[in-house]
C-alpha cells in the first residue's frame, strides 16, 4: 500500500481528470495507455479508459463508489457502454442541468455527503445509486464537498478549515477517521489533486513530502518511492 505521485495532461490536478473506487479507476482515453495502466496497477483495480461527454474532466463530472456511478446528462452512449462493460453495479445518468457531480458529492462505500444546494429529487437519485441515504453538508463552510475533501473506505482527508461540526458529520456518515491536509504544495481543495482507494493513493505531482505523510496517515496507506 502506498502514496504515489502523478500528473495527467501535464497537470497535478489528477482528481479533476480521474476517479477511483475499490473496483475501478476511470482515466480519460487521451491519457497514454501505459500511464493509465500504471495507475491501474497502483490501485489494484480495473481500468475504464474513457472520456465523459467527450470531456477529460472525469473526476469533476462523475462520482462513484463500489455500489454505483453517477454521470452527467451529456455522457455519450459509447462511453456509457464502455463503463457498463467494466462496472456491473448501478449506473445513473443524472438528467439535470447540473453536471459536476464529482465536485458536489463526497462518498465512500459507507455513506455520502452532498452539496446542500441539490434538490430532493437529485439527492434521492444519488442515494439510490450509491446504496444509502445521502446527507447534505458543507466543508469549511462551503458546498463543494467533492472538491473540498477526499474519502476512501479507510479515511477522509479534508480542507484545513474543516469545522468541528462538519468533522463530526463526516465521521458519522462516512464511518471512517477524518483528518485535514493539503495537496500540490498547499492546495486546500484536496479532492482536485488526489485519487485512491483502500489499496493506495495517487496525489498530484506537486504534492510535497510532508503532505504525502499526512495523506498516507489519513487514508491509512504508506508512502512508497516509485
Steps between C-alpha positions, in 0.01 A plus 500: 500500500636838404469866412619564145552824307373561147360758260251488215521724194797672664282603794529392865120531538451129443176490701339727241583261216458157661327312781536165672310255718595165648384341171588735211696808398372733226776674303437697179585313181735781391738400781763263352400141570832416670452784748138403559598138558768605747237678710271197458775278642568736790132497600450127430172553311358477148573790263214676323679701230236750384394861481164619637294700254816536296662678795821400678363639830379160622579565865300824507204370300449154652478355849521135600534240771490120483120507475447751222615772263333839446544655155392835350219518245731552201690173534520332159349161423836345405653629824211353696550165331872507583425568866233226510746248359722543808248595769193284566349696790265802489571757228281812506497781244385810687247677276552845650673822397768435761801312367791510747389217729860421589515842665159474665514152657749352748448126539653170602335159542347599836334834431480822300506873571345720231488866404214654704377686191395175329127441465324216680447304176873518426589388852256209469662389173847529655390298802348224287808480278763496774305266728414709807335825604709800394528781755532870425804673645779752456877498545680814617162673470490431125268276296743337253556198723644279224787737431548611862572149629593151388362175642585131483379204705791557739504874556417856398735789423323836516561873456716645784219738601266210579270590790444274800131452419590409140762251619242328719257477207767352273597244761138405571399467134816359339588288808879546470757726672528857370819706471585830333776588256594639160630377165726639229704726726223660702178459299214454752256361241638152558244325278651671195843350549443153640350166399519167679335209672569252780814380323686822416476872431626701204568868570582781262864531395556824696401338831779537754654241731323633810168504312557140388565401860167652611316341205652162582390523863153637422422231241691224681749441218876541519735705284688306238769633266410401145 
